């Protein structure tokens, strides 16, 4: 019985000695970014640009409304050709407005590109600081608790992607 207890104790100590606690931390990237003057200045510039473009869209919309109201009020006096010409003009203006909106606010629009230009370097600076902090303090994983980024840093020794890929061959 003493031998069994001794073997069990040695196995337990070996197991506990080989298990390392993983160090995990979390940060709020949004809070970090919002506390940075560079980020605040970039956001202010983006807001100004977006406001300017929204005003242009509003002006286009007002022009279209004016054309439509004028068309409605003169409808009974217009010939068929004149009606078609006015309708075509209104539709052309609406298309111009939609194209402008897409060009400025679309997924690959000017506002998205400007955001990438202004904000990406600041985000990279924050992510590099998080990685340096994790390595300095010995963290294995750092999660973002404030945004949607999720996992911000992982120690490469825990990445088992290549091992899983090799089992698929």
Buried (B, 14 or more C-beta within 10 A) or exposed (E): EEEEEEEEEEEEEEEEEEEEEEEEBEBEBBEBBEEEEEBEEBBEEBEEBBEEBEEBBEEBEEBBEEBBEEBEEEEEEBEEEEEEEBBEEBEEBBEEBEEBBEEBBEEEBBBEEBBEEBBEEBBEBBBEEBBEBBEEEEBBBBBBBBBEBEEBBBBEEEEEEEEEEEEEE
